């Protein structure tokens, strides 16, 4: 249930970590490993997950929320997104993300 807005995590092994109920708005998970990492009920609005190779190995549920600005790994399909959580339309784009430009 932590507030991790705009956090930048690079190359960390987050295997088995719990982000249950955490707010990861605008955060950047760059090159991290998330085997059995829990995102149940997490808010991933505008979160950049594009460099997470094993996101399908993470645990999530319908209470996991993301928006149209969430960035997904290459090959992570719309069906994968829907299985990962629930999309919520955001009224406006986040001003930035924690990923380096």
C-alpha positions as CSV (number, residue, x, y, z in Angstrom):
1,X,0.0,0.0,0.0
2,X,3.0,2.3,-0.4
3,X,2.9,5.6,-2.4
4,X,5.7,5.1,-5.0
5,X,4.7,7.8,-7.4
6,X,7.4,8.5,-10.0
7,X,9.9,6.0,-8.5
8,X,12.7,4.8,-10.8
9,X,13.8,1.2,-10.4
10,X,16.5,0.0,-12.7
11,X,17.9,-3.5,-13.1
12,X,16.6,-4.5,-9.7
13,X,15.5,-8.1,-8.9
14,X,12.1,-7.5,-7.5
15,X,11.3,-11.2,-7.6
16,X,8.7,-12.1,-4.9
17,X,8.2,-8.4,-3.9
18,X,4.7,-7.1,-3.0
19,X,3.3,-4.0,-4.5
20,X,-0.2,-4.9,-3.4
21,X,-2.3,-1.8,-3.2
22,X,0.7,0.4,-4.0
23,X,0.4,3.6,-6.1
24,X,3.1,3.4,-8.9
25,X,1.7,6.4,-10.9
26,X,4.3,7.6,-13.4
27,X,7.0,5.1,-12.1
28,X,9.6,3.5,-14.3
29,X,10.4,-0.2,-13.9
30,X,13.4,-0.4,-16.2
31,X,15.0,-3.8,-16.8
32,X,13.7,-5.2,-13.5
33,X,12.8,-8.8,-12.9
34,X,9.3,-9.5,-11.5
35,X,9.0,-13.2,-11.1
36,X,6.1,-13.9,-8.6
37,X,6.0,-10.2,-7.8
38,X,2.6,-9.1,-6.5
39,X,0.7,-6.2,-8.1
40,X,-2.7,-7.0,-6.7
41,X,-4.7,-3.8,-6.3
42,X,-1.8,-1.7,-7.5
43,X,-2.4,1.5,-9.4
44,X,-0.2,1.7,-12.5
45,X,-1.4,4.9,-14.1
46,X,1.2,6.1,-16.6
47,X,3.7,3.5,-15.3
48,X,6.4,2.5,-17.8
49,X,6.6,-1.3,-17.8
50,X,8.0,-1.5,-21.3
51,X,11.4,-2.9,-20.2
52,X,10.1,-5.6,-17.9
53,X,10.8,-8.9,-19.7
54,X,8.8,-11.3,-17.4
55,X,5.7,-9.3,-16.6
56,X,3.5,-12.4,-17.4
57,X,5.2,-14.0,-14.3
58,X,3.9,-11.3,-12.0
59,X,0.7,-11.7,-9.9
60,X,-2.2,-9.3,-10.3
61,X,-6.0,-9.2,-10.3
62,X,-9.0,-7.3,-11.5
63,X,-8.3,-4.7,-8.7
64,X,-5.0,-3.8,-10.4
65,X,-5.7,-0.6,-12.3
66,X,-3.9,0.9,-15.3
67,X,-4.7,3.6,-17.8
68,X,-4.2,4.4,-21.5
69,X,-0.8,5.9,-20.7
70,X,0.6,2.8,-19.1
71,X,3.5,1.4,-21.2
72,X,3.6,-2.3,-21.7
73,X,6.5,-4.6,-22.7
74,X,6.8,-5.5,-26.4
75,X,4.5,-8.4,-27.2
76,X,2.3,-7.9,-24.2
77,X,-1.1,-8.0,-25.9
78,X,-4.4,-6.4,-25.2
79,X,-5.6,-9.7,-23.9
80,X,-2.5,-9.9,-21.6
81,X,-3.4,-6.4,-20.3
82,X,-7.0,-7.4,-19.6
83,X,-5.8,-10.5,-17.7
84,X,-3.3,-8.3,-15.7
85,X,-5.9,-5.8,-14.5
86,X,-8.6,-3.3,-15.3
87,X,-8.1,-0.3,-17.6
88,X,-9.4,3.1,-16.3
89,X,-9.5,6.0,-18.6
90,X,-7.5,9.0,-17.3
91,X,-8.8,12.5,-18.0
92,X,-5.3,13.8,-18.6
93,X,-1.8,12.5,-19.4
94,X,0.7,12.5,-16.5
95,X,3.1,15.4,-16.8
96,X,6.1,13.0,-17.0
97,X,7.4,9.6,-16.0
98,X,10.4,8.7,-13.9
99,X,12.1,7.1,-16.9
100,X,15.1,9.0,-18.2
101,X,14.5,10.7,-21.5
